[in-house]
Amino acid sequence: MRAEAGENPALQGLPAGALSTQAPLKAPLQAIRQGPEPSSGPALAVLLGLSLSHLLNDLVQSLLPALYPLLKTGFHLDFGQIGHITFVFQGTASLLQPAVGLYTDRRPLPYSLAVGMGLSLAGLALLSAAPAYGALLAAAALIGLGSAIFHPEASRVARLASGGRYGLAQSVFQVGGNAGTALGPLLAAFLVVPYGQGSVAWFCLAALAGILVLGTVGRWYARHLAGAPRIARSSTGAASGRLSRARVVATVAILLGLIFSKYFYMASFSSYYTFYLIHRFGVPVAQAQVYLFVFLGSVAAGTILGGPIGDRFGRKLVIWISILGVLPFSLALPHVSLFWTVALSVPIGLILASAMPAILVYAQELLPGRIGLVGGLFFGFAFGMGGLGAALLGETADHVGIERVYDLCAYLPAIGLTAVFLPRLR
């Protein structure tokens, strides 16, 4: 391996040991900022730690929408007020994540991961004891702030630990979040629904566990920052350097449009699917939560598949199929029985979720010098579109009924047609 390094000009200047089996753990800060191709496999322990912490983080966050049926009854809320809670939570995360990512591109903050989880813990504690609607909004804002701090830096560490398999690393990282999101409604059905709002306090233990895991990941990250030279960030990278500035901007706009399609449609499930099932088919609250878990479980499975498939066949193909491929199922869903509604939710979640790892890695390859900004912008926009979708769909449901919402949202995956304009980066 060392002889090859000496003969290959592309490998000149790598630090000692960079080509060993510990390459992901020895990569310089340039690997964080520019993302060069490492020569060995991913640092699995770090990726699994990030995935577990993402599971715990999103488990905490998913309790908020899982509580909506209880909160709606207990606080006498309408659908619009439910949508505003989601808007505060996801809007807070949306506005702050790009700023956090831009700042940490210049000044990485390893222990901000644990700090973000701490803020989510505070929001969860407030949620368990909130006496009024205003306190619910404050709890939602704290949870959103914790998410804004967690996601950009965690996405950066996942790329650093990828060993060059960027799609796989993002899938492993993101599937933890999807699994946590899926577990939230299930745990709510069996623990929170029977015992009420106060039982949410028990989930503070999950947040505490997340803080411990993220403290360990933060120490790993800090050691690499301390042992690596500080390398100036380039404003453009290999991929973006081949494209004009206008083409890069247009490509980012297309990707954000696809994120809008995905997360606006996902908001109809995450915030209102239980209400839809209860209203249209008369299922009990606990059973509706189980059906929501089925959908969210398929989302988790789709996330883990999207990254490796993108590594193997290309990001653009995955992006194209994962958005537009949902359209036949979304169009059919509002017109079928309970059995087929639940059955169709599986391919919808599976196909739609495969988009996010591919979109994120595609954007990182488009702008390789701005890894934190990309993570913050795309995660933040995703949260924002989810929050805006929840608010608008809630108001729509109040005016035209919850069933009509699914008729209207069925056409959103057609926006996937715009993926044809994405340039091929590799």
NUKOL-546093 format. One record per residue (C-alpha): x, z, y negated; residue number from 1; chain; residue in three letters. Coordinates in Angstrom, 3 decimals, always signed. Layout:
REM residues N
east / up / north / i / ch / aa
X / Z / Y / NUM / A / ALA .
...
END
This chain:
REM residues 426
east / up / north / i / ch / aa
+0.000 / +0.000 / +0.000 / 1 / A / MET .
+2.808 / +0.812 / -2.451 / 2 / A / ARG .
+4.535 / -2.497 / -1.701 / 3 / A / ALA .
+1.318 / -4.318 / -2.478 / 4 / A / GLU .
+0.988 / -2.389 / -5.722 / 5 / A / ALA .
+4.469 / -3.490 / -6.741 / 6 / A / GLY .
+3.721 / -7.126 / -6.007 / 7 / A / GLU .
+0.293 / -7.325 / -7.573 / 8 / A / ASN .
+0.368 / -7.437 / -11.396 / 9 / A / PRO .
-3.250 / -6.238 / -11.513 / 10 / A / ALA .
-2.119 / -2.936 / -10.001 / 11 / A / LEU .
+0.952 / -2.373 / -12.198 / 12 / A / GLN .
+0.920 / +0.869 / -14.178 / 13 / A / GLY .
-1.327 / +2.853 / -11.858 / 14 / A / LEU .
-0.278 / +6.517 / -11.592 / 15 / A / PRO .
+1.400 / +7.791 / -8.477 / 16 / A / ALA .
-1.080 / +8.360 / -5.684 / 17 / A / GLY .
-3.773 / +6.168 / -7.252 / 18 / A / ALA .
-3.829 / +4.030 / -4.113 / 19 / A / LEU .
-3.991 / +6.946 / -1.698 / 20 / A / SER .
-7.123 / +8.196 / +0.035 / 21 / A / THR .
-7.590 / +10.630 / -2.853 / 22 / A / GLN .
-7.837 / +7.825 / -5.444 / 23 / A / ALA .
-11.331 / +8.796 / -6.654 / 24 / A / PRO .
-10.044 / +12.299 / -7.386 / 25 / A / LEU .
-6.860 / +11.103 / -9.135 / 26 / A / LYS .
-8.313 / +8.351 / -11.291 / 27 / A / ALA .
-7.311 / +8.600 / -14.953 / 28 / A / PRO .
-9.724 / +8.923 / -17.831 / 29 / A / LEU .
-9.709 / +5.137 / -18.035 / 30 / A / GLN .
-11.781 / +5.099 / -14.846 / 31 / A / ALA .
-14.424 / +7.110 / -16.663 / 32 / A / ILE .
-14.418 / +4.957 / -19.765 / 33 / A / ARG .
-13.587 / +1.491 / -18.517 / 34 / A / GLN .
-14.507 / +1.608 / -14.821 / 35 / A / GLY .
-11.644 / -0.296 / -13.096 / 36 / A / PRO .
-11.988 / -1.045 / -9.434 / 37 / A / GLU .
-10.620 / +1.880 / -7.388 / 38 / A / PRO .
-8.995 / +1.095 / -4.070 / 39 / A / SER .
-10.587 / +3.573 / -1.703 / 40 / A / SER .
-13.982 / +5.034 / -0.889 / 41 / A / GLY .
-16.166 / +7.298 / -2.968 / 42 / A / PRO .
-15.609 / +11.043 / -3.431 / 43 / A / ALA .
-18.594 / +11.992 / -1.299 / 44 / A / LEU .
-18.446 / +15.741 / -1.924 / 45 / A / ALA .
-18.779 / +15.172 / -5.666 / 46 / A / VAL .
-21.551 / +12.595 / -5.245 / 47 / A / LEU .
-23.486 / +14.891 / -2.913 / 48 / A / LEU .
-23.077 / +17.764 / -5.370 / 49 / A / GLY .
-24.421 / +15.558 / -8.167 / 50 / A / LEU .
-27.288 / +14.411 / -5.955 / 51 / A / SER .
-28.198 / +17.992 / -5.027 / 52 / A / LEU .
-28.073 / +19.121 / -8.647 / 53 / A / SER .
-30.184 / +16.105 / -9.632 / 54 / A / HIS .
-32.687 / +17.117 / -6.941 / 55 / A / LEU .
-32.897 / +20.646 / -8.336 / 56 / A / LEU .
-33.047 / +19.416 / -11.926 / 57 / A / ASN .
-35.888 / +16.972 / -11.294 / 58 / A / ASP .
-37.675 / +19.399 / -8.964 / 59 / A / LEU .
-37.910 / +21.755 / -11.928 / 60 / A / VAL .
-39.080 / +18.932 / -14.200 / 61 / A / GLN .
-41.625 / +17.581 / -11.739 / 62 / A / SER .
-43.455 / +20.891 / -11.695 / 63 / A / LEU .
-44.777 / +20.110 / -15.178 / 64 / A / LEU .
-46.937 / +17.092 / -14.216 / 65 / A / PRO .
-47.737 / +18.719 / -10.863 / 66 / A / ALA .
-49.344 / +21.562 / -12.830 / 67 / A / LEU .
-51.566 / +19.262 / -14.882 / 68 / A / TYR .
-54.758 / +19.786 / -12.856 / 69 / A / PRO .
-54.367 / +23.578 / -13.187 / 70 / A / LEU .
-53.415 / +23.404 / -16.847 / 71 / A / LEU .
-56.285 / +21.052 / -17.635 / 72 / A / LYS .
-58.765 / +23.565 / -16.203 / 73 / A / THR .
-57.056 / +26.757 / -17.358 / 74 / A / GLY .
-56.453 / +25.648 / -20.961 / 75 / A / PHE .
-59.526 / +23.350 / -21.226 / 76 / A / HIS .
-57.411 / +20.267 / -21.985 / 77 / A / LEU .
-58.526 / +16.650 / -22.156 / 78 / A / ASP .
-56.512 / +13.693 / -20.857 / 79 / A / PHE .
-55.092 / +13.035 / -24.311 / 80 / A / GLY .
-53.635 / +16.557 / -24.522 / 81 / A / GLN .
-52.173 / +16.156 / -21.031 / 82 / A / ILE .
-50.538 / +12.942 / -22.194 / 83 / A / GLY .
-49.111 / +14.709 / -25.255 / 84 / A / HIS .
-47.391 / +17.299 / -23.056 / 85 / A / ILE .
-45.687 / +14.498 / -21.136 / 86 / A / THR .
-44.847 / +12.729 / -24.401 / 87 / A / PHE .
-43.128 / +15.841 / -25.806 / 88 / A / VAL .
-41.135 / +16.335 / -22.592 / 89 / A / PHE .
-40.088 / +12.738 / -22.091 / 90 / A / GLN .
-39.879 / +11.911 / -25.790 / 91 / A / GLY .
-37.388 / +14.737 / -26.338 / 92 / A / THR .
-35.240 / +13.451 / -23.498 / 93 / A / ALA .
-35.579 / +9.860 / -24.709 / 94 / A / SER .
-34.464 / +10.464 / -28.291 / 95 / A / LEU .
-31.520 / +12.704 / -27.469 / 96 / A / LEU .
-29.998 / +11.053 / -24.391 / 97 / A / GLN .
-28.403 / +8.063 / -26.193 / 98 / A / PRO .
-26.891 / +10.402 / -28.802 / 99 / A / ALA .
-25.506 / +12.661 / -26.072 / 100 / A / VAL .
-24.073 / +9.656 / -24.216 / 101 / A / GLY .
-22.446 / +8.209 / -27.353 / 102 / A / LEU .
-20.861 / +11.569 / -28.192 / 103 / A / TYR .
-19.513 / +12.152 / -24.694 / 104 / A / THR .
-17.989 / +8.651 / -24.602 / 105 / A / ASP .
-15.616 / +10.003 / -27.250 / 106 / A / ARG .
-15.510 / +13.659 / -26.187 / 107 / A / ARG .
-16.503 / +14.303 / -22.533 / 108 / A / PRO .
-18.149 / +17.690 / -21.943 / 109 / A / LEU .
-17.839 / +18.660 / -18.255 / 110 / A / PRO .
-19.733 / +21.933 / -18.554 / 111 / A / TYR .
-22.619 / +20.382 / -20.472 / 112 / A / SER .
-24.127 / +19.634 / -17.046 / 113 / A / LEU .
-24.658 / +23.337 / -16.362 / 114 / A / ALA .
-25.822 / +23.942 / -19.958 / 115 / A / VAL .
-28.517 / +21.290 / -19.557 / 116 / A / GLY .
-29.785 / +22.965 / -16.400 / 117 / A / MET .
-29.820 / +26.280 / -18.251 / 118 / A / GLY .
-32.156 / +24.847 / -20.887 / 119 / A / LEU .
-34.447 / +23.526 / -18.146 / 120 / A / SER .
-34.437 / +27.040 / -16.669 / 121 / A / LEU .
-35.558 / +28.473 / -20.008 / 122 / A / ALA .
-38.333 / +25.904 / -20.252 / 123 / A / GLY .
-39.491 / +26.657 / -16.724 / 124 / A / LEU .
-39.628 / +30.397 / -17.440 / 125 / A / ALA .
-41.705 / +29.749 / -20.565 / 126 / A / LEU .
-43.998 / +27.405 / -18.644 / 127 / A / LEU .
-44.756 / +30.110 / -16.072 / 128 / A / SER .
-45.938 / +32.532 / -18.765 / 129 / A / ALA .
-47.230 / +30.205 / -21.511 / 130 / A / ALA .
-50.320 / +31.831 / -23.118 / 131 / A / PRO .
-51.474 / +28.831 / -25.185 / 132 / A / ALA .
-51.194 / +25.077 / -25.573 / 133 / A / TYR .
-48.418 / +25.374 / -28.176 / 134 / A / GLY .
-46.258 / +27.295 / -25.721 / 135 / A / ALA .
-46.808 / +24.550 / -23.134 / 136 / A / LEU .
-45.474 / +22.017 / -25.636 / 137 / A / LEU .
-42.441 / +24.215 / -26.375 / 138 / A / ALA .
-41.720 / +24.571 / -22.647 / 139 / A / ALA .
-41.981 / +20.802 / -22.248 / 140 / A / ALA .
-39.521 / +20.302 / -25.120 / 141 / A / ALA .
-36.962 / +22.682 / -23.566 / 142 / A / LEU .
-37.182 / +20.925 / -20.208 / 143 / A / ILE .
-36.776 / +17.570 / -21.953 / 144 / A / GLY .
-33.723 / +18.821 / -23.865 / 145 / A / LEU .
-32.133 / +19.980 / -20.619 / 146 / A / GLY .
-32.700 / +16.537 / -19.126 / 147 / A / SER .
-31.188 / +14.827 / -22.184 / 148 / A / ALA .
-27.959 / +16.787 / -21.783 / 149 / A / ILE .
-27.763 / +16.467 / -17.993 / 150 / A / PHE .
-28.261 / +12.775 / -17.281 / 151 / A / HIS .
-25.639 / +10.847 / -19.335 / 152 / A / PRO .
-22.667 / +12.956 / -18.262 / 153 / A / GLU .
-23.853 / +13.206 / -14.652 / 154 / A / ALA .
-24.139 / +9.405 / -14.515 / 155 / A / SER .
-20.566 / +9.132 / -15.833 / 156 / A / ARG .
-19.211 / +11.512 / -13.184 / 157 / A / VAL .
-21.066 / +9.548 / -10.484 / 158 / A / ALA .
-19.285 / +6.370 / -11.597 / 159 / A / ARG .
-15.914 / +8.155 / -11.630 / 160 / A / LEU .
-16.483 / +9.383 / -8.069 / 161 / A / ALA .
-17.772 / +6.007 / -6.812 / 162 / A / SER .
-14.530 / +4.593 / -5.417 / 163 / A / GLY .
-15.653 / +1.186 / -6.675 / 164 / A / GLY .
-19.040 / +1.287 / -4.881 / 165 / A / ARG .
-20.911 / +1.745 / -8.131 / 166 / A / TYR .
-24.346 / +0.831 / -6.814 / 167 / A / GLY .
-24.039 / +3.215 / -3.891 / 168 / A / LEU .
-22.847 / +6.022 / -6.184 / 169 / A / ALA .
-25.763 / +5.541 / -8.574 / 170 / A / GLN .
-28.209 / +5.417 / -5.665 / 171 / A / SER .
-26.851 / +8.650 / -4.178 / 172 / A / VAL .
-27.031 / +10.313 / -7.588 / 173 / A / PHE .
-30.495 / +9.012 / -8.447 / 174 / A / GLN .
-32.065 / +9.589 / -5.037 / 175 / A / VAL .
-31.516 / +13.302 / -5.526 / 176 / A / GLY .
-33.636 / +13.129 / -8.661 / 177 / A / GLY .
-36.332 / +11.116 / -6.917 / 178 / A / ASN .
-36.362 / +13.550 / -3.999 / 179 / A / ALA .
-36.756 / +16.453 / -6.410 / 180 / A / GLY .
-39.563 / +14.631 / -8.194 / 181 / A / THR .
-41.276 / +14.044 / -4.852 / 182 / A / ALA .
-40.897 / +17.654 / -3.706 / 183 / A / LEU .
-42.375 / +19.071 / -6.917 / 184 / A / GLY .
-46.003 / +18.072 / -6.236 / 185 / A / PRO .
-45.704 / +19.074 / -2.570 / 186 / A / LEU .
-44.426 / +22.544 / -3.433 / 187 / A / LEU .
-47.033 / +22.776 / -6.177 / 188 / A / ALA .
-49.778 / +21.992 / -3.645 / 189 / A / ALA .
-48.746 / +24.788 / -1.278 / 190 / A / PHE .
-47.360 / +27.388 / -3.693 / 191 / A / LEU .
-48.537 / +26.897 / -7.273 / 192 / A / VAL .
-52.127 / +25.740 / -6.686 / 193 / A / VAL .
-52.992 / +28.772 / -4.468 / 194 / A / PRO .
-51.161 / +31.355 / -6.621 / 195 / A / TYR .
-51.543 / +30.022 / -10.143 / 196 / A / GLY .
-49.363 / +29.334 / -13.156 / 197 / A / GLN .
-47.298 / +32.524 / -12.848 / 198 / A / GLY .
-45.897 / +31.435 / -9.484 / 199 / A / SER .
-43.842 / +28.794 / -11.317 / 200 / A / VAL .
-41.374 / +31.593 / -12.118 / 201 / A / ALA .
-40.134 / +31.503 / -8.512 / 202 / A / TRP .
-38.735 / +28.042 / -9.142 / 203 / A / PHE .
-36.289 / +29.539 / -11.618 / 204 / A / CYS .
-34.213 / +30.259 / -8.495 / 205 / A / LEU .
-33.852 / +26.503 / -7.977 / 206 / A / ALA .
-32.609 / +26.115 / -11.546 / 207 / A / ALA .
-30.100 / +28.924 / -11.027 / 208 / A / LEU .
-28.810 / +27.200 / -7.894 / 209 / A / ALA .
-28.453 / +23.999 / -9.915 / 210 / A / GLY .
-26.369 / +25.803 / -12.532 / 211 / A / ILE .
-23.983 / +27.021 / -9.807 / 212 / A / LEU .
-23.607 / +23.539 / -8.295 / 213 / A / VAL .
-23.074 / +21.932 / -11.687 / 214 / A / LEU .
-20.513 / +24.561 / -12.619 / 215 / A / GLY .
-18.484 / +23.483 / -9.577 / 216 / A / THR .
-18.868 / +19.776 / -10.418 / 217 / A / VAL .
-17.913 / +20.560 / -14.016 / 218 / A / GLY .
-14.684 / +22.216 / -12.890 / 219 / A / ARG .
-13.822 / +19.133 / -10.786 / 220 / A / TRP .
-14.481 / +16.902 / -13.784 / 221 / A / TYR .
-12.536 / +19.131 / -16.182 / 222 / A / ALA .
-9.445 / +19.070 / -13.927 / 223 / A / ARG .
-9.410 / +15.280 / -14.092 / 224 / A / HIS .
-9.835 / +15.211 / -17.824 / 225 / A / LEU .
-6.975 / +17.675 / -18.197 / 226 / A / ALA .
-4.674 / +15.706 / -15.885 / 227 / A / GLY .
-5.365 / +12.230 / -17.261 / 228 / A / ALA .
-4.058 / +10.564 / -20.428 / 229 / A / PRO .
-6.596 / +9.949 / -23.164 / 230 / A / ARG .
-7.119 / +6.213 / -23.340 / 231 / A / ILE .
-8.799 / +4.602 / -26.298 / 232 / A / ALA .
-12.230 / +3.192 / -25.616 / 233 / A / ARG .
-12.556 / -0.542 / -25.958 / 234 / A / SER .
-15.644 / -1.755 / -27.747 / 235 / A / SER .
-16.032 / -4.571 / -25.249 / 236 / A / THR .
-15.132 / -4.973 / -21.615 / 237 / A / GLY .
-14.430 / -7.684 / -19.137 / 238 / A / ALA .
-18.052 / -8.619 / -18.653 / 239 / A / ALA .
-19.204 / -8.442 / -22.248 / 240 / A / SER .
-16.037 / -10.231 / -23.418 / 241 / A / GLY .
-17.220 / -13.401 / -21.681 / 242 / A / ARG .
-20.560 / -13.322 / -23.522 / 243 / A / LEU .
-21.363 / -13.652 / -27.192 / 244 / A / SER .
-22.553 / -10.570 / -29.044 / 245 / A / ARG .
-26.006 / -12.117 / -29.411 / 246 / A / ALA .
-26.185 / -12.772 / -25.646 / 247 / A / ARG .
-25.161 / -9.195 / -24.882 / 248 / A / VAL .
-27.843 / -7.844 / -27.232 / 249 / A / VAL .
-30.454 / -10.177 / -25.730 / 250 / A / ALA .
-29.461 / -9.110 / -22.204 / 251 / A / THR .
-29.778 / -5.430 / -23.090 / 252 / A / VAL .
-33.213 / -6.176 / -24.577 / 253 / A / ALA .
-34.316 / -7.856 / -21.332 / 254 / A / ILE .
-33.096 / -4.879 / -19.297 / 255 / A / LEU .
-34.973 / -2.475 / -21.571 / 256 / A / LEU .
-38.083 / -4.624 / -21.181 / 257 / A / GLY .
-37.787 / -4.276 / -17.417 / 258 / A / LEU .
-37.367 / -0.511 / -17.815 / 259 / A / ILE .
-40.542 / -0.518 / -19.932 / 260 / A / PHE .
-42.441 / -2.338 / -17.173 / 261 / A / SER .
-41.199 / -0.010 / -14.458 / 262 / A / LYS .
-41.668 / +3.343 / -16.184 / 263 / A / TYR .
-44.900 / +2.556 / -18.006 / 264 / A / PHE .
-46.422 / +1.639 / -14.664 / 265 / A / TYR .
-44.783 / +4.647 / -12.982 / 266 / A / MET .
-46.398 / +6.903 / -15.622 / 267 / A / ALA .
-49.813 / +5.920 / -14.287 / 268 / A / SER .
-48.787 / +7.465 / -10.963 / 269 / A / PHE .
-46.694 / +10.454 / -12.019 / 270 / A / SER .
-49.235 / +11.766 / -14.544 / 271 / A / SER .
-52.631 / +10.426 / -13.406 / 272 / A / TYR .
-52.530 / +9.420 / -9.735 / 273 / A / TYR .
-53.945 / +12.787 / -8.620 / 274 / A / THR .
-56.784 / +12.499 / -11.150 / 275 / A / PHE .
-57.479 / +8.939 / -9.979 / 276 / A / TYR .
-57.725 / +10.036 / -6.346 / 277 / A / LEU .
-59.876 / +13.051 / -7.216 / 278 / A / ILE .
-62.208 / +11.055 / -9.463 / 279 / A / HIS .
-62.593 / +7.907 / -7.375 / 280 / A / ARG .
-62.449 / +9.289 / -3.828 / 281 / A / PHE .
-63.358 / +12.968 / -4.312 / 282 / A / GLY .
-60.264 / +14.343 / -2.563 / 283 / A / VAL .
-59.302 / +18.026 / -3.109 / 284 / A / PRO .
-56.469 / +18.854 / -5.537 / 285 / A / VAL .
-54.036 / +19.941 / -2.794 / 286 / A / ALA .
-54.686 / +16.762 / -0.799 / 287 / A / GLN .
-54.163 / +14.627 / -3.907 / 288 / A / ALA .
-50.785 / +16.325 / -4.420 / 289 / A / GLN .
-49.808 / +15.400 / -0.856 / 290 / A / VAL .
-50.731 / +11.757 / -1.533 / 291 / A / TYR .
-48.630 / +11.900 / -4.707 / 292 / A / LEU .
-45.754 / +13.160 / -2.556 / 293 / A / PHE .
-46.178 / +10.091 / -0.312 / 294 / A / VAL .
-45.755 / +7.813 / -3.324 / 295 / A / PHE .
-42.816 / +9.765 / -4.748 / 296 / A / LEU .
-41.155 / +9.885 / -1.342 / 297 / A / GLY .
-41.269 / +6.090 / -1.203 / 298 / A / SER .
-39.706 / +6.047 / -4.671 / 299 / A / VAL .
-36.823 / +8.162 / -3.349 / 300 / A / ALA .
-36.321 / +5.794 / -0.408 / 301 / A / ALA .
-36.330 / +2.762 / -2.698 / 302 / A / GLY .
-33.718 / +4.314 / -4.946 / 303 / A / THR .
-31.217 / +4.860 / -2.133 / 304 / A / ILE .
-31.669 / +1.251 / -0.969 / 305 / A / LEU .
-31.364 / -0.458 / -4.350 / 306 / A / GLY .
-27.732 / +0.424 / -5.096 / 307 / A / GLY .
-26.083 / -0.641 / -1.813 / 308 / A / PRO .
-28.152 / -3.852 / -1.680 / 309 / A / ILE .
-26.986 / -4.630 / -5.213 / 310 / A / GLY .
-23.360 / -3.983 / -4.182 / 311 / A / ASP .
-23.784 / -6.444 / -1.316 / 312 / A / ARG .
-25.993 / -9.205 / -2.743 / 313 / A / PHE .
-25.714 / -8.806 / -6.510 / 314 / A / GLY .
-27.547 / -6.762 / -9.131 / 315 / A / ARG .
-29.563 / -9.639 / -10.581 / 316 / A / LYS .
-31.265 / -10.427 / -7.279 / 317 / A / LEU .
-32.266 / -6.790 / -6.776 / 318 / A / VAL .
-33.561 / -6.509 / -10.345 / 319 / A / ILE .
-35.599 / -9.695 / -9.954 / 320 / A / TRP .
-37.228 / -8.716 / -6.664 / 321 / A / ILE .
-37.728 / -5.022 / -7.411 / 322 / A / SER .
-39.880 / -5.553 / -10.506 / 323 / A / ILE .
-41.773 / -8.764 / -9.839 / 324 / A / LEU .
-42.148 / -7.988 / -6.114 / 325 / A / GLY .
-44.534 / -5.141 / -6.920 / 326 / A / VAL .
-47.106 / -7.445 / -8.531 / 327 / A / LEU .
-49.185 / -8.383 / -5.434 / 328 / A / PRO .
-49.526 / -4.725 / -4.447 / 329 / A / PHE .
-50.327 / -3.474 / -7.952 / 330 / A / SER .
-53.050 / -6.101 / -8.358 / 331 / A / LEU .
-54.662 / -5.111 / -5.048 / 332 / A / ALA .
-54.494 / -1.315 / -5.445 / 333 / A / LEU .
-57.504 / -0.772 / -7.804 / 334 / A / PRO .
-59.851 / -2.582 / -5.397 / 335 / A / HIS .
-59.214 / -0.944 / -2.016 / 336 / A / VAL .
-60.278 / +2.157 / -0.056 / 337 / A / SER .
-58.551 / +5.538 / -0.041 / 338 / A / LEU .
-56.529 / +4.660 / +3.057 / 339 / A / PHE .
-55.255 / +1.407 / +1.559 / 340 / A / TRP .
-54.657 / +3.029 / -1.821 / 341 / A / THR .
-52.245 / +5.473 / -0.197 / 342 / A / VAL .
-50.781 / +2.722 / +2.000 / 343 / A / ALA .
-50.173 / +0.378 / -0.945 / 344 / A / LEU .
-48.521 / +3.153 / -2.933 / 345 / A / SER .
-45.658 / +3.102 / -0.401 / 346 / A / VAL .
-44.398 / -0.478 / -0.975 / 347 / A / PRO .
-45.081 / -0.089 / -4.700 / 348 / A / ILE .
-42.815 / +2.954 / -4.905 / 349 / A / GLY .
-40.250 / +1.531 / -2.485 / 350 / A / LEU .
-39.809 / -1.815 / -4.238 / 351 / A / ILE .
-40.141 / -0.622 / -7.832 / 352 / A / LEU .
-37.624 / +2.223 / -7.458 / 353 / A / ALA .
-34.868 / -0.052 / -6.166 / 354 / A / SER .
-34.537 / -1.498 / -9.681 / 355 / A / ALA .
-33.028 / +1.461 / -11.545 / 356 / A / MET .
-29.607 / +1.743 / -9.795 / 357 / A / PRO .
-29.135 / -2.021 / -10.081 / 358 / A / ALA .
-30.185 / -2.091 / -13.752 / 359 / A / ILE .
-27.906 / +0.804 / -14.654 / 360 / A / LEU .
-24.823 / -0.592 / -12.899 / 361 / A / VAL .
-25.536 / -4.069 / -14.316 / 362 / A / TYR .
-25.608 / -2.550 / -17.816 / 363 / A / ALA .
-22.383 / -0.615 / -17.150 / 364 / A / GLN .
-20.709 / -3.873 / -16.115 / 365 / A / GLU .
-22.093 / -5.559 / -19.230 / 366 / A / LEU .
-20.671 / -2.799 / -21.489 / 367 / A / LEU .
-17.936 / -1.126 / -19.404 / 368 / A / PRO .
-16.397 / +0.697 / -22.367 / 369 / A / GLY .
-19.597 / +2.591 / -23.123 / 370 / A / ARG .
-20.522 / +4.313 / -19.881 / 371 / A / ILE .
-22.028 / +7.393 / -21.515 / 372 / A / GLY .
-23.993 / +5.371 / -24.048 / 373 / A / LEU .
-25.377 / +3.124 / -21.296 / 374 / A / VAL .
-26.453 / +6.140 / -19.229 / 375 / A / GLY .
-28.004 / +7.866 / -22.224 / 376 / A / GLY .
-29.714 / +4.737 / -23.527 / 377 / A / LEU .
-31.247 / +3.641 / -20.234 / 378 / A / PHE .
-32.190 / +7.078 / -18.907 / 379 / A / PHE .
-33.449 / +7.990 / -22.376 / 380 / A / GLY .
-35.488 / +4.799 / -22.710 / 381 / A / PHE .
-36.891 / +5.350 / -19.226 / 382 / A / ALA .
-38.011 / +8.861 / -20.170 / 383 / A / PHE .
-39.386 / +7.588 / -23.472 / 384 / A / GLY .
-41.416 / +4.831 / -21.854 / 385 / A / MET .
-42.708 / +7.291 / -19.266 / 386 / A / GLY .
-43.753 / +9.671 / -22.027 / 387 / A / GLY .
-45.275 / +6.972 / -24.218 / 388 / A / LEU .
-47.046 / +5.546 / -21.193 / 389 / A / GLY .
-48.471 / +8.932 / -20.269 / 390 / A / ALA .
-49.756 / +9.512 / -23.799 / 391 / A / ALA .
-51.314 / +6.061 / -24.225 / 392 / A / LEU .
-52.740 / +5.967 / -20.722 / 393 / A / LEU .
-54.223 / +9.427 / -21.216 / 394 / A / GLY .
-55.990 / +8.307 / -24.386 / 395 / A / GLU .
-57.129 / +5.148 / -22.585 / 396 / A / THR .
-58.507 / +7.216 / -19.692 / 397 / A / ALA .
-60.494 / +9.368 / -22.133 / 398 / A / ASP .
-62.112 / +6.257 / -23.620 / 399 / A / HIS .
-62.619 / +3.850 / -20.699 / 400 / A / VAL .
-62.121 / +6.002 / -17.598 / 401 / A / GLY .
-59.215 / +6.681 / -15.268 / 402 / A / ILE .
-60.087 / +3.828 / -12.898 / 403 / A / GLU .
-59.852 / +1.243 / -15.672 / 404 / A / ARG .
-56.295 / +2.443 / -16.377 / 405 / A / VAL .
-55.149 / +1.136 / -12.995 / 406 / A / TYR .
-56.865 / -2.205 / -13.586 / 407 / A / ASP .
-54.899 / -2.633 / -16.813 / 408 / A / LEU .
-51.534 / -1.402 / -15.511 / 409 / A / CYS .
-51.652 / -3.729 / -12.509 / 410 / A / ALA .
-50.241 / -6.615 / -14.600 / 411 / A / TYR .
-47.168 / -4.769 / -15.934 / 412 / A / LEU .
-44.824 / -5.854 / -13.079 / 413 / A / PRO .
-45.286 / -9.486 / -14.237 / 414 / A / ALA .
-42.718 / -8.656 / -16.940 / 415 / A / ILE .
-40.183 / -8.954 / -14.106 / 416 / A / GLY .
-40.262 / -12.723 / -14.723 / 417 / A / LEU .
-37.902 / -12.162 / -17.664 / 418 / A / THR .
-35.110 / -11.286 / -15.192 / 419 / A / ALA .
-34.534 / -15.032 / -14.804 / 420 / A / VAL .
-32.766 / -14.965 / -18.198 / 421 / A / PHE .
-30.159 / -12.370 / -17.160 / 422 / A / LEU .
-26.630 / -13.845 / -17.051 / 423 / A / PRO .
-24.590 / -13.611 / -13.859 / 424 / A / ARG .
-21.755 / -11.178 / -14.575 / 425 / A / LEU .
-19.730 / -11.716 / -11.389 / 426 / A / ARG .
END
